[in-house]
Amino acid sequence: MKNRFAFQPRYFLFWLLFFELGRGFFLSYQHVAAAKLPSATLLATFWYGLRLDASATAYICLLPFLLLMLGSLLPRLPLRGLLAGYSATMGVLLAVLMTADLELYRSWGFRLDDTPLQYLNSPQEMAASAGSAPLGLLLAALLALGGAGWLLYKGVVGRLAPLPAWFGRGRAALACLLYLALLVVPLRGGTQQIPINQSDVYFSRTAFANHAALNAPWNLMSALVLRNEEHPPQPFMADSTARRLVAGLYPLAVGAPEAPDSTTSILAEARPNVLFIILESFTSKLVGSVGGEKGVTPVLDSLARTGVLFDNIYAAGDRSQKGLVSLLSGYPNQPTTSIIKFPRKTEQLPHLCRSLAAAGYRSHYYYGGELAFANMKSYLQTAGYEHLTERADFAQADQNSKWGAHDGVLFDRMLADLRQQPTPFFVTAFTLSSHEPFDVPMKTHFSGADEVSQFRNSVYYTDQELGRFLRAARREPWYAHTLLVLVADHGHIQPGNSANQSPDKFRIPLLLAGGALRPEVRGRLVHTIASQTDVAATLLRQLHLPATPYVWSRDLLAPHPRPFAYYCFNNGFGAVSPLGSLAFDNVGRAVWDRTPTAPDWQLYLGQAMQQLTLEDFARK
């Protein structure tokens, strides 16, 4: 019979081993990335991860250890049943979280945190996103992890032994209290002054190795706590230094004098219509005209030959709701949250719709999905759009996508409405067909059932539907007086399985086209490295409208704009210049990726950008 007072150590050991088992599942599921790590580094993920695993284990053990103390004093307490029920419930919950983390990391490039919870109010969109996940494989992983955990529990913990008759209940309760008190040490990660956090398990310059050392359930709980605080990270430098650095890029953001307005005009008329089309996940890697794969976006590539193409634009973030704010408000992203979650803050942002309405523009926003997704509707309503067309406004038969209405249906609706749209108009459209699960209503163009092929086909489909829309639009009277703005909301890890922090993942196309362009500017190529946030000021300068409220946006058609782009990924930032690129991790407070030629000033400017933009976010 096992010793009654060995139960607590065995119980603690079981959960510790269960988390180590989960790490093995994680590395196996991410086998492509794991295969690139040396064997010593793979083993080190288990060793360094022990501290967070022990901390998570200590939290789990708090209630059982308390029950054991109470059970020592109350003989009629159904201790075995309570412990078994609690352990089974926690085992199932943790197995589900750890299994979900497998696929979320593969898709998003960061471990489980509270990001999925932002979509709980949009269950249909959550289901559509999950549509591309290998559910059979995940179910098998869940059953395997749960089954292995059950066998491990039987072998390590077993049944609770009865309290020896000769051992007094008071002494037993004191022994249990000692075990409970000892949990404080692993719970806070040791006896050091500062409690444990993620940076304590970061040990490698390889991001994946550090991510593998994290404990996913612990990471989730930490994110939930930190989100409630929303405190900016520790400053990198004195505010005066940060402001001096940023002044050369965004002077208005730091109260410095604005450069004289000397933009290069590309428009043939002062107040053209503006048709602003946001292309879901249109990574530059699939757009041939900006150096990507040939043949995936033939319509966009053809249109680029008669428009003004920007081939070095970087998305400010990696989620649709983040791209929306960056494009329409010229506002940078936040590494661990999104301002669109806070209506109180977005009410203080400038917005293109509002700016153009002041100049007499009429507005309409189109989206084939539900605008309640990621709190987009409150942001758009605050912007003052006169009309919002979303999923519920399409016939049930036309809701042919898991997200809602496919892009072909969306463009048909726009084409019909634009015939009656008062001018000048500012019409915004957000496509959705190139979002997971990439199930598009067309004959397969690129062979293959893998995720990359499906993604490639979905981008091709949207491009073809855009072409069909434009061919019809050119026959309409309004087209000759319209500026087309075509830009992606964010990039994508595919093709190429780019790292979460890689600049390749963030590079997107930006194209200005349409009948309102001057003939002499058609075919122009702009190589300036810039951010998605710069679209707003560039557009307003062309329309000779004030851009001063857009302090984090600049005119890319002004003479000699400084080539620099700042972007955010999950708890980190990237900085790109003609000299190279780098990525900085806020958790480890260290540079992850850096091209050999990227200078120190680039890092400092990126740090200054993050510091000041987060201070601005906190003030709103």
C-alpha positions as CSV (number, residue, x, y, z in Angstrom):
1,M,0.0,0.0,0.0
2,K,1.3,3.4,-0.9
3,N,2.0,5.8,1.9
4,R,-0.7,8.3,2.6
5,F,1.8,11.2,3.0
6,A,3.5,10.4,-0.3
7,F,0.3,11.3,-2.1
8,Q,1.0,15.0,-2.4
9,P,4.5,14.5,-3.9
10,R,3.2,11.8,-6.3
11,Y,0.3,14.1,-7.3
12,F,2.6,17.0,-8.0
13,L,4.9,14.7,-9.9
14,F,2.1,13.5,-12.1
15,W,1.0,16.9,-13.3
16,L,4.7,17.9,-13.9
17,L,5.1,14.8,-16.0
18,F,1.8,15.4,-17.8
19,F,3.0,18.9,-18.9
20,E,6.3,17.4,-20.1
21,L,4.3,14.8,-22.0
22,G,2.3,17.7,-23.5
23,R,5.6,19.3,-24.6
24,G,6.5,16.1,-26.4
25,F,3.2,16.2,-28.2
26,F,3.8,19.9,-29.1
27,L,7.2,19.2,-30.6
28,S,5.9,16.2,-32.5
29,Y,3.0,18.2,-34.0
30,Q,5.4,21.0,-35.0
31,H,7.8,18.5,-36.3
32,V,8.9,20.6,-39.3
33,A,10.2,23.4,-37.0
34,A,11.4,20.9,-34.4
35,A,13.5,19.1,-37.0
36,K,15.5,22.3,-37.5
37,L,16.7,22.3,-33.8
38,P,19.8,20.4,-32.6
39,S,19.1,17.5,-30.3
40,A,20.6,19.4,-27.4
41,T,18.2,22.3,-27.9
42,L,15.2,20.0,-28.1
43,L,16.2,18.5,-24.8
44,A,16.8,22.0,-23.4
45,T,13.1,22.9,-24.0
46,F,12.1,20.3,-21.5
47,W,14.7,21.4,-19.0
48,Y,14.1,25.1,-19.2
49,G,10.3,24.6,-19.4
50,L,10.3,22.8,-16.0
51,R,10.0,26.0,-14.1
52,L,6.8,27.1,-15.8
53,D,5.5,23.5,-15.7
54,A,6.2,23.5,-11.9
55,S,4.4,26.8,-11.5
56,A,1.3,25.6,-13.4
57,T,1.4,22.3,-11.4
58,A,1.5,24.2,-8.1
59,Y,-1.6,26.2,-9.1
60,I,-3.4,22.9,-10.0
61,C,-2.4,21.3,-6.7
62,L,-3.7,24.1,-4.5
63,L,-7.2,22.8,-4.2
64,P,-6.4,19.1,-3.8
65,F,-3.8,19.8,-1.1
66,L,-6.4,22.0,0.7
67,L,-9.0,19.2,0.4
68,L,-6.4,16.7,1.8
69,M,-5.9,19.0,4.8
70,L,-9.7,19.3,5.4
71,G,-10.1,15.5,4.8
72,S,-7.7,14.9,7.6
73,L,-9.9,16.7,10.0
74,L,-13.3,15.7,8.6
75,P,-13.4,11.9,8.3
76,R,-16.8,11.9,6.5
77,L,-15.5,14.1,3.6
78,P,-15.7,12.0,0.4
79,L,-12.0,12.7,-0.3
80,R,-11.4,10.1,-2.9
81,G,-14.4,11.1,-5.0
82,L,-13.6,14.8,-4.8
83,L,-9.9,14.2,-5.8
84,A,-10.8,11.9,-8.6
85,G,-13.5,14.3,-10.0
86,Y,-11.2,17.3,-9.8
87,S,-8.3,15.5,-11.4
88,A,-10.5,14.1,-14.2
89,T,-12.0,17.6,-14.9
90,M,-8.6,19.3,-14.9
91,G,-7.1,16.6,-17.0
92,V,-9.8,16.9,-19.7
93,L,-9.7,20.8,-19.6
94,L,-5.9,20.9,-19.9
95,A,-5.8,18.2,-22.6
96,V,-8.3,20.3,-24.6
97,L,-6.3,23.5,-24.1
98,M,-3.0,21.8,-25.0
99,T,-4.5,20.2,-28.1
100,A,-6.0,23.5,-29.3
101,D,-2.6,25.0,-28.8
102,L,-1.1,22.6,-31.3
103,E,-3.0,23.9,-34.2
104,L,-3.2,27.5,-33.0
105,Y,0.5,27.7,-32.9
106,R,0.8,26.2,-36.3
107,S,-1.6,28.8,-37.7
108,W,-0.7,31.9,-35.7
109,G,2.9,31.3,-34.6
110,F,2.5,31.9,-30.9
111,R,1.4,29.8,-27.9
112,L,-2.1,29.7,-26.6
113,D,-3.1,33.0,-24.9
114,D,-6.4,34.9,-24.7
115,T,-6.5,35.8,-28.4
116,P,-9.1,33.1,-29.3
117,L,-11.3,34.5,-26.6
118,Q,-11.7,37.7,-28.6
119,Y,-13.8,35.7,-31.1
120,L,-16.2,34.0,-28.7
121,N,-19.0,36.4,-29.6
122,S,-18.6,35.3,-33.2
123,P,-19.0,31.5,-33.1
124,Q,-19.7,31.1,-36.8
125,E,-16.5,32.9,-37.7
126,M,-14.6,30.8,-35.1
127,A,-16.0,27.7,-36.8
128,A,-15.0,29.0,-40.2
129,S,-11.5,29.6,-39.0
130,A,-11.4,26.1,-37.6
131,G,-12.6,24.7,-40.9
132,S,-9.1,24.3,-42.3
133,A,-7.8,22.6,-39.1
134,P,-7.1,18.8,-39.3
135,L,-9.9,17.9,-36.9
136,G,-9.3,14.2,-37.2
137,L,-5.6,14.5,-36.3
138,L,-6.4,16.9,-33.4
139,L,-9.1,14.5,-32.1
140,A,-6.5,11.7,-32.2
141,A,-4.0,13.9,-30.4
142,L,-6.6,14.7,-27.8
143,L,-7.5,11.1,-27.2
144,A,-3.8,10.1,-27.1
145,L,-2.9,12.8,-24.7
146,G,-5.9,12.1,-22.5
147,G,-5.2,8.3,-22.5
148,A,-1.6,8.7,-21.8
149,G,-2.4,11.1,-18.9
150,W,-4.9,8.5,-17.5
151,L,-2.3,5.8,-17.6
152,L,0.3,8.1,-16.1
153,Y,-2.1,9.0,-13.3
154,K,-2.7,5.3,-12.5
155,G,1.0,4.6,-12.4
156,V,2.2,7.6,-10.5
157,V,-0.6,8.6,-8.2
158,G,-3.0,5.6,-7.8
159,R,-5.6,5.4,-5.1
160,L,-5.4,7.6,-2.0
161,A,-4.2,5.4,0.9
162,P,-6.2,5.6,4.2
163,L,-4.9,7.7,7.1
164,P,-3.0,5.3,9.5
165,A,-5.0,4.7,12.6
166,W,-2.0,5.5,14.8
167,F,-1.4,8.9,13.2
168,G,-3.5,11.6,14.8
169,R,-5.8,13.7,12.6
170,G,-4.4,17.0,13.9
171,R,-0.8,15.9,13.0
172,A,-2.1,14.8,9.6
173,A,-3.7,18.2,9.0
174,L,-0.4,19.9,9.9
175,A,1.5,17.7,7.5
176,C,-0.9,18.6,4.7
177,L,-0.6,22.3,5.6
178,L,3.1,22.0,5.2
179,Y,2.7,20.5,1.8
180,L,0.3,23.3,0.9
181,A,2.7,26.0,2.1
182,L,5.6,24.4,0.1
183,L,3.6,25.0,-3.1
184,V,4.5,28.7,-2.8
185,V,8.0,28.0,-4.0
186,P,7.2,26.4,-7.4
187,L,4.1,28.5,-7.8
188,R,6.2,31.7,-8.0
189,G,9.1,29.9,-9.8
190,G,11.6,29.8,-6.9
191,T,12.7,32.0,-4.0
192,Q,13.9,34.9,-6.1
193,Q,12.4,38.4,-5.6
194,I,10.5,38.6,-8.9
195,P,7.9,35.9,-9.6
196,I,8.4,33.7,-12.7
197,N,7.3,34.9,-16.1
198,Q,7.8,33.7,-19.7
199,S,11.2,35.3,-20.0
200,D,12.5,32.9,-17.4
201,V,12.2,30.0,-19.8
202,Y,13.5,31.7,-22.9
203,F,17.0,30.3,-23.5
204,S,17.6,30.3,-27.2
205,R,18.0,32.8,-30.1
206,T,15.6,30.6,-32.0
207,A,12.0,31.7,-31.4
208,F,10.5,28.3,-31.8
209,A,12.8,26.8,-29.1
210,N,11.7,29.4,-26.6
211,H,8.0,28.9,-27.5
212,A,8.4,25.2,-27.0
213,A,9.6,25.8,-23.5
214,L,6.5,27.7,-22.6
215,N,3.6,26.1,-20.7
216,A,0.4,26.8,-22.8
217,P,-2.2,26.7,-19.9
218,W,0.1,28.9,-17.8
219,N,0.6,31.3,-20.7
220,L,-3.2,31.5,-21.2
221,M,-3.8,32.4,-17.5
222,S,-0.9,34.9,-17.6
223,A,-2.4,36.6,-20.7
224,L,-5.8,36.9,-19.0
225,V,-4.3,38.6,-16.0
226,L,-2.1,40.9,-18.0
227,R,-4.9,41.9,-20.3
228,N,-6.8,43.2,-17.3
229,E,-3.9,45.4,-16.5
230,E,-2.9,46.6,-20.0
231,H,0.2,48.3,-18.7
232,P,2.8,49.3,-21.3
233,P,6.1,47.4,-21.0
234,Q,9.1,48.9,-19.3
235,P,10.4,51.8,-21.3
236,F,13.5,51.3,-23.4
237,M,14.8,54.8,-23.1
238,A,14.0,58.3,-21.8
239,D,10.9,59.8,-23.4
240,S,12.9,62.7,-24.7
241,T,15.2,60.3,-26.6
242,A,12.3,58.3,-28.0
243,R,10.6,61.5,-29.2
244,R,13.7,62.7,-30.9
245,L,14.1,59.5,-32.8
246,V,10.5,59.3,-33.9
247,A,10.4,63.0,-34.9
248,G,12.3,62.1,-38.1
249,L,9.6,59.7,-39.1
250,Y,6.3,61.0,-37.6
251,P,6.9,64.5,-36.4
252,L,3.3,65.3,-35.6
253,A,3.2,62.3,-33.2
254,V,5.7,64.0,-31.0
255,G,4.6,67.6,-31.4
256,A,7.4,68.5,-33.8
257,P,6.8,70.8,-36.8
258,E,5.2,69.2,-39.8
259,A,7.2,69.0,-43.1
260,P,5.9,71.3,-45.8
261,D,3.2,69.7,-48.0
262,S,4.8,69.1,-51.3
263,T,3.2,65.9,-52.5
264,T,3.4,64.6,-56.1
265,S,-0.2,64.8,-57.4
266,I,-1.3,61.7,-59.3
267,L,-5.0,62.6,-59.7
268,A,-6.7,64.1,-62.7
269,E,-9.4,65.7,-60.6
270,A,-9.7,67.2,-57.2
271,R,-12.6,65.2,-55.7
272,P,-12.7,61.8,-57.3
273,N,-14.7,58.9,-55.9
274,V,-12.7,56.6,-53.7
275,L,-13.2,52.9,-53.9
276,F,-11.1,51.4,-51.1
277,I,-10.8,47.6,-51.4
278,I,-9.1,45.7,-48.6
279,L,-8.0,42.3,-49.7
280,E,-8.0,39.5,-47.1
281,S,-4.6,38.0,-46.5
282,F,-3.1,39.1,-49.8
283,T,0.5,38.5,-49.0
284,S,3.1,39.9,-51.4
285,K,4.4,36.4,-51.6
286,L,1.5,35.6,-54.0
287,V,1.5,38.9,-56.0
288,G,3.8,38.7,-59.0
289,S,4.0,42.4,-59.6
290,V,5.7,43.0,-56.2
291,G,8.1,40.1,-56.5
292,G,5.8,37.2,-55.5
293,E,4.7,34.1,-57.3
294,K,3.6,34.6,-60.9
295,G,0.2,33.7,-62.1
296,V,-1.7,33.8,-58.8
297,T,-3.0,37.4,-59.1
298,P,-3.0,38.1,-62.9
299,V,-5.7,40.8,-62.6
300,L,-3.9,42.7,-59.8
301,D,-0.6,42.4,-61.7
302,S,-2.2,43.7,-64.9
303,L,-3.8,46.5,-63.1
304,A,-0.5,47.5,-61.6
305,R,0.9,48.2,-65.1
306,T,-1.7,51.0,-65.4
307,G,-1.6,52.2,-61.8
308,V,0.8,53.4,-59.1
309,L,2.3,50.4,-57.3
310,F,4.0,50.4,-53.9
311,D,6.1,47.3,-53.6
312,N,7.6,47.7,-50.1
313,I,4.6,48.1,-47.8
314,Y,4.5,46.2,-44.5
315,A,1.3,45.4,-42.6
316,A,1.2,47.0,-39.2
317,G,0.0,43.7,-37.6
318,D,-1.2,40.2,-38.5
319,R,-4.9,40.2,-37.8
320,S,-7.8,41.6,-39.9
321,Q,-9.1,43.9,-37.2
322,K,-5.6,45.3,-36.7
323,G,-5.1,46.0,-40.4
324,L,-8.5,47.7,-40.5
325,V,-7.6,50.3,-37.9
326,S,-4.1,50.8,-39.5
327,L,-5.5,51.5,-42.9
328,L,-8.6,53.6,-42.1
329,S,-7.2,55.4,-39.1
330,G,-3.5,55.4,-39.8
331,Y,-2.9,54.0,-36.3
332,P,-0.2,51.6,-35.3
333,N,-0.8,48.2,-33.8
334,Q,-0.2,47.0,-30.2
335,P,1.9,43.9,-29.6
336,T,-0.5,42.1,-27.1
337,T,-3.9,43.6,-27.8
338,S,-5.8,45.6,-30.4
339,I,-7.3,49.0,-29.9
340,I,-10.4,47.9,-31.8
341,K,-11.3,45.9,-28.6
342,F,-11.8,49.2,-26.8
343,P,-14.6,51.4,-28.3
344,R,-13.8,54.1,-25.8
345,K,-10.3,54.4,-27.4
346,T,-11.4,54.0,-31.1
347,E,-13.8,56.9,-30.6
348,Q,-10.7,59.1,-30.3
349,L,-9.1,57.9,-33.5
350,P,-9.3,59.8,-36.8
351,H,-11.0,58.0,-39.6
352,L,-10.9,58.3,-43.4
353,C,-14.7,58.1,-43.6
354,R,-15.1,61.0,-41.2
355,S,-12.4,63.1,-43.0
356,L,-13.9,62.5,-46.4
357,A,-17.5,63.1,-45.1
358,A,-16.4,66.6,-44.1
359,A,-15.5,67.2,-47.7
360,G,-18.9,66.1,-49.0
361,Y,-18.2,62.4,-49.6
362,R,-21.0,59.9,-49.2
363,S,-20.0,56.5,-47.7
364,H,-20.8,52.8,-47.7
365,Y,-19.0,49.8,-46.2
366,Y,-19.3,46.3,-47.6
367,Y,-18.3,43.0,-45.9
368,G,-19.7,39.6,-46.7
369,G,-19.2,38.4,-43.1
370,E,-20.6,39.6,-39.8
371,L,-19.3,43.0,-38.7
372,A,-19.7,42.0,-35.0
373,F,-16.6,39.9,-35.6
374,A,-13.7,41.2,-33.5
375,N,-15.7,44.3,-32.6
376,M,-15.4,45.8,-36.1
377,K,-19.0,47.1,-36.1
378,S,-18.5,49.5,-33.2
379,Y,-15.4,50.9,-34.9
380,L,-17.1,51.4,-38.3
381,Q,-20.2,52.9,-36.7
382,T,-18.1,55.4,-34.8
383,A,-16.4,56.3,-38.1
384,G,-19.7,57.5,-39.5
385,Y,-20.4,55.2,-42.4
386,E,-23.8,56.0,-43.8
387,H,-24.5,52.5,-44.8
388,L,-23.1,49.1,-43.6
389,T,-23.7,46.0,-45.7
390,E,-22.8,42.8,-44.0
391,R,-23.8,39.1,-44.0
392,A,-27.3,39.5,-42.8
393,D,-28.0,41.8,-45.8
394,F,-27.3,39.1,-48.3
395,A,-29.9,36.5,-49.3
396,Q,-29.5,33.1,-47.5
397,A,-28.7,31.5,-50.9
398,D,-25.9,33.9,-51.4
399,Q,-24.2,33.1,-48.1
400,N,-22.1,30.5,-49.9
401,S,-19.1,30.7,-47.6
402,K,-18.5,29.6,-44.0
403,W,-17.8,33.2,-43.3
404,G,-20.8,34.5,-45.2
405,A,-21.1,35.7,-48.8
406,H,-18.1,35.0,-51.0
407,D,-16.3,37.8,-52.8
408,G,-18.1,37.2,-56.1
409,V,-21.4,37.9,-54.4
410,L,-19.9,40.9,-52.6
411,F,-18.7,42.5,-55.8
412,D,-22.0,41.9,-57.6
413,R,-23.8,43.6,-54.8
414,M,-21.4,46.6,-54.9
415,L,-21.7,46.9,-58.6
416,A,-25.5,47.1,-58.5
417,D,-25.4,49.6,-55.6
418,L,-22.8,51.9,-57.1
419,R,-25.1,52.7,-60.0
420,Q,-27.3,54.6,-57.4
421,Q,-24.5,55.7,-55.1
422,P,-24.4,59.5,-54.7
423,T,-21.1,61.0,-55.6
424,P,-18.4,61.8,-54.7
425,F,-18.3,58.6,-52.7
426,F,-16.0,56.8,-50.3
427,V,-16.9,53.1,-50.5
428,T,-14.9,50.6,-48.6
429,A,-15.1,46.8,-49.3
430,F,-13.4,44.1,-47.3
431,T,-13.1,40.7,-49.0
432,L,-13.1,37.4,-47.1
433,S,-12.8,34.4,-49.5
434,S,-9.0,34.2,-49.0
435,H,-9.4,33.6,-45.3
436,E,-9.3,30.1,-43.8
437,P,-10.7,27.6,-44.6
438,F,-10.1,28.6,-48.2
439,D,-13.1,26.9,-49.6
440,V,-13.9,28.9,-52.7
441,P,-16.7,28.3,-55.3
442,M,-14.6,27.7,-58.4
443,K,-12.9,24.9,-60.2
444,T,-9.5,24.2,-58.7
445,H,-6.8,26.2,-60.5
446,F,-3.7,25.1,-58.6
447,S,-3.6,21.3,-58.0
448,G,-3.0,20.0,-54.5
449,A,-5.1,19.5,-51.3
450,D,-2.6,20.9,-48.9
451,E,-3.1,24.2,-47.1
452,V,-0.7,26.2,-49.3
453,S,-2.5,25.1,-52.5
454,Q,-5.9,25.9,-51.1
455,F,-4.7,29.3,-49.9
456,R,-3.2,30.0,-53.4
457,N,-6.5,29.0,-55.0
458,S,-8.5,31.3,-52.7
459,V,-6.3,34.3,-53.6
460,Y,-6.7,33.4,-57.3
461,Y,-10.5,33.3,-56.9
462,T,-10.7,36.7,-55.3
463,D,-8.4,38.1,-57.9
464,Q,-10.6,36.7,-60.7
465,E,-13.7,38.1,-59.1
466,L,-12.0,41.4,-58.8
467,G,-11.3,41.3,-62.5
468,R,-14.9,40.4,-63.3
469,F,-16.0,43.4,-61.2
470,L,-13.6,45.8,-62.8
471,R,-14.5,44.8,-66.3
472,A,-18.1,45.6,-65.6
473,A,-17.2,48.8,-63.6
474,R,-15.2,50.3,-66.5
475,R,-18.5,50.5,-68.4
476,E,-20.1,52.5,-65.7
477,P,-20.1,56.4,-65.7
478,W,-18.6,56.6,-62.2
479,Y,-15.5,54.6,-63.0
480,A,-13.8,57.4,-65.0
481,H,-13.9,59.6,-61.9
482,T,-12.8,57.0,-59.4
483,L,-9.6,56.3,-57.6
484,L,-9.1,52.6,-56.7
485,V,-7.1,51.8,-53.5
486,L,-6.2,48.1,-53.4
487,V,-4.4,46.9,-50.3
488,A,-4.2,43.9,-48.0
489,D,-5.3,43.8,-44.4
490,H,-2.2,41.7,-43.5
491,G,0.1,39.1,-44.9
492,H,0.3,35.4,-44.3
493,I,2.8,32.8,-43.1
494,Q,2.2,30.8,-46.4
495,P,3.6,30.1,-48.8
496,G,7.0,29.3,-47.3
497,N,5.9,28.9,-43.7
498,S,7.4,32.2,-42.6
499,A,8.3,32.7,-39.0
500,N,5.8,34.6,-36.9
501,Q,8.1,37.6,-36.7
502,S,9.5,37.4,-40.3
503,P,9.1,40.6,-42.4
504,D,8.1,38.3,-45.3
505,K,5.0,37.5,-43.4
506,F,4.1,41.2,-43.2
507,R,4.9,42.5,-46.7
508,I,1.8,43.4,-48.6
509,P,0.8,45.1,-51.9
510,L,-0.6,48.6,-52.2
511,L,-1.9,49.8,-55.6
512,L,-3.6,53.1,-56.6
513,A,-5.5,52.7,-59.9
514,G,-8.7,53.6,-61.6
515,G,-10.0,56.2,-64.1
516,A,-9.1,59.3,-61.9
517,L,-5.3,58.8,-62.3
518,R,-3.3,61.1,-64.5
519,P,-2.1,59.3,-67.7
520,E,1.6,60.2,-67.1
521,V,1.7,58.5,-63.7
522,R,0.3,55.1,-64.9
523,G,2.8,52.3,-64.5
524,R,4.8,54.1,-61.8
525,L,6.5,51.9,-59.2
526,V,7.3,53.3,-55.7
527,H,10.0,51.4,-53.9
528,T,9.8,53.3,-50.6
529,I,9.8,51.0,-47.5
530,A,6.7,52.1,-45.6
531,S,3.9,51.0,-43.3
532,Q,0.3,50.2,-43.8
533,T,-0.5,53.1,-41.5
534,D,0.9,55.5,-44.2
535,V,-1.9,54.8,-46.6
536,A,-4.3,57.2,-44.9
537,A,-2.1,60.4,-45.1
538,T,-1.1,59.5,-48.6
539,L,-4.7,59.4,-49.7
540,L,-5.7,62.6,-47.9
541,R,-2.8,64.5,-49.4
542,Q,-3.8,63.5,-52.9
543,L,-7.3,64.8,-52.1
544,H,-5.9,68.0,-50.7
545,L,-7.6,67.3,-47.4
546,P,-6.1,67.8,-43.9
547,A,-4.0,64.8,-42.6
548,T,-2.8,66.4,-39.4
549,P,-5.0,64.2,-37.1
550,Y,-3.3,61.2,-38.6
551,V,-0.1,61.7,-36.6
552,W,1.2,58.1,-37.2
553,S,0.7,58.3,-40.9
554,R,2.8,60.1,-43.6
555,D,2.6,60.9,-47.3
556,L,4.4,58.3,-49.4
557,L,4.2,60.5,-52.5
558,A,6.0,63.4,-50.9
559,P,9.6,63.9,-52.1
560,H,12.1,61.6,-50.4
561,P,10.1,60.0,-47.6
562,R,12.2,58.2,-45.1
563,P,12.3,54.5,-45.9
564,F,11.3,52.7,-42.8
565,A,8.5,50.3,-41.6
566,Y,7.5,49.3,-38.1
567,Y,5.2,46.3,-37.4
568,C,4.0,44.3,-34.4
569,F,3.6,40.6,-33.9
570,N,2.5,38.8,-30.7
571,N,4.5,40.6,-27.9
572,G,7.2,41.9,-30.2
573,F,8.0,44.3,-33.0
574,G,9.8,44.3,-36.3
575,A,11.7,47.1,-38.1
576,V,12.6,47.3,-41.8
577,S,14.9,49.7,-43.6
578,P,17.0,49.6,-46.8
579,L,19.9,48.3,-44.6
580,G,18.0,45.2,-43.4
581,S,15.4,44.0,-40.9
582,L,15.2,42.9,-37.3
583,A,12.7,41.5,-34.9
584,F,12.6,42.2,-31.1
585,D,10.9,40.0,-28.5
586,N,9.4,41.9,-25.6
587,V,9.2,38.8,-23.4
588,G,12.9,38.0,-23.5
589,R,13.8,41.7,-24.1
590,A,16.2,40.6,-26.8
591,V,16.6,40.8,-30.6
592,W,15.4,37.6,-32.3
593,D,16.2,37.9,-36.0
594,R,18.5,40.5,-37.4
595,T,20.1,40.7,-40.8
596,P,23.9,41.4,-40.5
597,T,23.6,44.8,-42.0
598,A,20.8,46.1,-39.8
599,P,22.3,49.0,-37.8
600,D,21.7,49.7,-34.1
601,W,19.8,52.9,-34.9
602,Q,17.1,50.8,-36.5
603,L,16.6,48.8,-33.3
604,Y,16.5,52.1,-31.3
605,L,13.9,53.6,-33.7
606,G,11.8,50.5,-33.4
607,Q,12.0,50.6,-29.6
608,A,11.1,54.3,-29.6
609,M,8.1,53.6,-31.9
610,Q,6.8,50.9,-29.6
611,Q,7.3,52.9,-26.5
612,L,5.6,56.0,-27.8
613,T,2.7,54.3,-29.6
614,L,1.9,52.3,-26.5
615,E,2.0,55.4,-24.4
616,D,-0.4,57.0,-26.9
617,F,-2.6,53.9,-26.7
618,A,-2.7,54.0,-22.9
619,R,-3.7,57.7,-22.9
620,K,-6.7,57.1,-25.1
